[in-house]
Amino acid sequence: MNRYLIVIEETQTGYSAYSPDVPGCIATGRDRAEVERTMRDAIAFHIEGLRNAGLPVPEPISSSAFVEVAVA
């Protein structure tokens, strides 16, 4: 089982998400919980399509960090 980083962004109508390690794979949801579920399903579907096409499955290599910046 692979663990992929997803980036979640709040929108005017809910939330959207993408994974830097799975280009072209995106999802939306009304709330954070829903966008996480739909993104999990989207990544699984995307990987299934890659396998069916005989293409390599992307390795999860992204990580995240927060930095503090002084705001005047």
Biotite code that builds the C-alpha atoms (Angstrom):
import biotite.structure as struc

atoms = struc.array([
    struc.Atom([0.000, 0.000, 0.000], chain_id="A", res_id=1, res_name="MET", atom_name="CA", element="C"),
    struc.Atom([1.368, 3.428, -0.958], chain_id="A", res_id=2, res_name="ASN", atom_name="CA", element="C"),
    struc.Atom([0.736, 6.643, 0.940], chain_id="A", res_id=3, res_name="ARG", atom_name="CA", element="C"),
    struc.Atom([0.297, 9.673, -1.350], chain_id="A", res_id=4, res_name="TYR", atom_name="CA", element="C"),
    struc.Atom([0.418, 13.298, -0.253], chain_id="A", res_id=5, res_name="LEU", atom_name="CA", element="C"),
    struc.Atom([-2.696, 15.244, -1.243], chain_id="A", res_id=6, res_name="ILE", atom_name="CA", element="C"),
    struc.Atom([-3.034, 19.018, -1.214], chain_id="A", res_id=7, res_name="VAL", atom_name="CA", element="C"),
    struc.Atom([-6.456, 20.239, -0.115], chain_id="A", res_id=8, res_name="ILE", atom_name="CA", element="C"),
    struc.Atom([-7.646, 23.726, -0.993], chain_id="A", res_id=9, res_name="GLU", atom_name="CA", element="C"),
    struc.Atom([-10.817, 25.489, 0.107], chain_id="A", res_id=10, res_name="GLU", atom_name="CA", element="C"),
    struc.Atom([-12.889, 26.876, -2.772], chain_id="A", res_id=11, res_name="THR", atom_name="CA", element="C"),
    struc.Atom([-15.999, 29.044, -2.990], chain_id="A", res_id=12, res_name="GLN", atom_name="CA", element="C"),
    struc.Atom([-18.156, 25.919, -3.253], chain_id="A", res_id=13, res_name="THR", atom_name="CA", element="C"),
    struc.Atom([-16.313, 23.436, -1.016], chain_id="A", res_id=14, res_name="GLY", atom_name="CA", element="C"),
    struc.Atom([-12.905, 21.817, -1.360], chain_id="A", res_id=15, res_name="TYR", atom_name="CA", element="C"),
    struc.Atom([-10.636, 20.528, -4.100], chain_id="A", res_id=16, res_name="SER", atom_name="CA", element="C"),
    struc.Atom([-7.581, 18.292, -3.896], chain_id="A", res_id=17, res_name="ALA", atom_name="CA", element="C"),
    struc.Atom([-4.706, 17.027, -6.006], chain_id="A", res_id=18, res_name="TYR", atom_name="CA", element="C"),
    struc.Atom([-1.624, 14.899, -5.508], chain_id="A", res_id=19, res_name="SER", atom_name="CA", element="C"),
    struc.Atom([1.778, 16.156, -6.715], chain_id="A", res_id=20, res_name="PRO", atom_name="CA", element="C"),
    struc.Atom([2.807, 12.521, -7.271], chain_id="A", res_id=21, res_name="ASP", atom_name="CA", element="C"),
    struc.Atom([-0.214, 11.611, -9.427], chain_id="A", res_id=22, res_name="VAL", atom_name="CA", element="C"),
    struc.Atom([-0.397, 14.282, -12.153], chain_id="A", res_id=23, res_name="PRO", atom_name="CA", element="C"),
    struc.Atom([-3.842, 14.937, -13.569], chain_id="A", res_id=24, res_name="GLY", atom_name="CA", element="C"),
    struc.Atom([-5.650, 13.291, -10.667], chain_id="A", res_id=25, res_name="CYS", atom_name="CA", element="C"),
    struc.Atom([-7.996, 15.693, -8.876], chain_id="A", res_id=26, res_name="ILE", atom_name="CA", element="C"),
    struc.Atom([-11.148, 15.536, -6.766], chain_id="A", res_id=27, res_name="ALA", atom_name="CA", element="C"),
    struc.Atom([-13.695, 17.820, -5.139], chain_id="A", res_id=28, res_name="THR", atom_name="CA", element="C"),
    struc.Atom([-16.012, 17.620, -2.149], chain_id="A", res_id=29, res_name="GLY", atom_name="CA", element="C"),
    struc.Atom([-18.415, 19.645, -0.034], chain_id="A", res_id=30, res_name="ARG", atom_name="CA", element="C"),
    struc.Atom([-16.149, 19.323, 3.025], chain_id="A", res_id=31, res_name="ASP", atom_name="CA", element="C"),
    struc.Atom([-12.670, 18.083, 3.935], chain_id="A", res_id=32, res_name="ARG", atom_name="CA", element="C"),
    struc.Atom([-13.839, 14.580, 4.780], chain_id="A", res_id=33, res_name="ALA", atom_name="CA", element="C"),
    struc.Atom([-15.618, 14.212, 1.453], chain_id="A", res_id=34, res_name="GLU", atom_name="CA", element="C"),
    struc.Atom([-12.698, 15.546, -0.607], chain_id="A", res_id=35, res_name="VAL", atom_name="CA", element="C"),
    struc.Atom([-10.341, 13.118, 1.161], chain_id="A", res_id=36, res_name="GLU", atom_name="CA", element="C"),
    struc.Atom([-12.675, 10.198, 0.332], chain_id="A", res_id=37, res_name="ARG", atom_name="CA", element="C"),
    struc.Atom([-13.143, 11.244, -3.283], chain_id="A", res_id=38, res_name="THR", atom_name="CA", element="C"),
    struc.Atom([-9.403, 11.816, -3.703], chain_id="A", res_id=39, res_name="MET", atom_name="CA", element="C"),
    struc.Atom([-8.629, 8.356, -2.305], chain_id="A", res_id=40, res_name="ARG", atom_name="CA", element="C"),
    struc.Atom([-11.085, 6.877, -4.821], chain_id="A", res_id=41, res_name="ASP", atom_name="CA", element="C"),
    struc.Atom([-9.684, 9.023, -7.649], chain_id="A", res_id=42, res_name="ALA", atom_name="CA", element="C"),
    struc.Atom([-6.101, 7.921, -6.983], chain_id="A", res_id=43, res_name="ILE", atom_name="CA", element="C"),
    struc.Atom([-7.129, 4.256, -6.793], chain_id="A", res_id=44, res_name="ALA", atom_name="CA", element="C"),
    struc.Atom([-9.055, 4.587, -10.084], chain_id="A", res_id=45, res_name="PHE", atom_name="CA", element="C"),
    struc.Atom([-6.140, 6.402, -11.722], chain_id="A", res_id=46, res_name="HIS", atom_name="CA", element="C"),
    struc.Atom([-3.663, 3.727, -10.639], chain_id="A", res_id=47, res_name="ILE", atom_name="CA", element="C"),
    struc.Atom([-5.992, 0.981, -11.882], chain_id="A", res_id=48, res_name="GLU", atom_name="CA", element="C"),
    struc.Atom([-6.084, 2.718, -15.285], chain_id="A", res_id=49, res_name="GLY", atom_name="CA", element="C"),
    struc.Atom([-2.289, 2.971, -15.377], chain_id="A", res_id=50, res_name="LEU", atom_name="CA", element="C"),
    struc.Atom([-1.928, -0.724, -14.570], chain_id="A", res_id=51, res_name="ARG", atom_name="CA", element="C"),
    struc.Atom([-4.502, -1.700, -17.192], chain_id="A", res_id=52, res_name="ASN", atom_name="CA", element="C"),
    struc.Atom([-2.570, 0.324, -19.756], chain_id="A", res_id=53, res_name="ALA", atom_name="CA", element="C"),
    struc.Atom([0.703, -1.313, -18.751], chain_id="A", res_id=54, res_name="GLY", atom_name="CA", element="C"),
    struc.Atom([2.116, 1.969, -17.459], chain_id="A", res_id=55, res_name="LEU", atom_name="CA", element="C"),
    struc.Atom([4.180, 2.378, -14.282], chain_id="A", res_id=56, res_name="PRO", atom_name="CA", element="C"),
    struc.Atom([2.505, 3.387, -11.045], chain_id="A", res_id=57, res_name="VAL", atom_name="CA", element="C"),
    struc.Atom([4.027, 6.606, -9.680], chain_id="A", res_id=58, res_name="PRO", atom_name="CA", element="C"),
    struc.Atom([5.968, 6.274, -6.452], chain_id="A", res_id=59, res_name="GLU", atom_name="CA", element="C"),
    struc.Atom([4.969, 8.641, -3.661], chain_id="A", res_id=60, res_name="PRO", atom_name="CA", element="C"),
    struc.Atom([7.955, 10.946, -3.219], chain_id="A", res_id=61, res_name="ILE", atom_name="CA", element="C"),
    struc.Atom([6.410, 14.261, -2.122], chain_id="A", res_id=62, res_name="SER", atom_name="CA", element="C"),
    struc.Atom([6.462, 15.491, 1.452], chain_id="A", res_id=63, res_name="SER", atom_name="CA", element="C"),
    struc.Atom([5.217, 18.604, 3.164], chain_id="A", res_id=64, res_name="SER", atom_name="CA", element="C"),
    struc.Atom([6.434, 21.141, 5.666], chain_id="A", res_id=65, res_name="ALA", atom_name="CA", element="C"),
    struc.Atom([5.263, 24.419, 7.110], chain_id="A", res_id=66, res_name="PHE", atom_name="CA", element="C"),
    struc.Atom([7.494, 27.458, 7.435], chain_id="A", res_id=67, res_name="VAL", atom_name="CA", element="C"),
    struc.Atom([6.937, 30.489, 9.620], chain_id="A", res_id=68, res_name="GLU", atom_name="CA", element="C"),
    struc.Atom([7.250, 33.914, 7.998], chain_id="A", res_id=69, res_name="VAL", atom_name="CA", element="C"),
    struc.Atom([7.074, 37.238, 9.795], chain_id="A", res_id=70, res_name="ALA", atom_name="CA", element="C"),
    struc.Atom([4.271, 39.389, 8.442], chain_id="A", res_id=71, res_name="VAL", atom_name="CA", element="C"),
    struc.Atom([4.640, 43.102, 9.146], chain_id="A", res_id=72, res_name="ALA", atom_name="CA", element="C"),
])
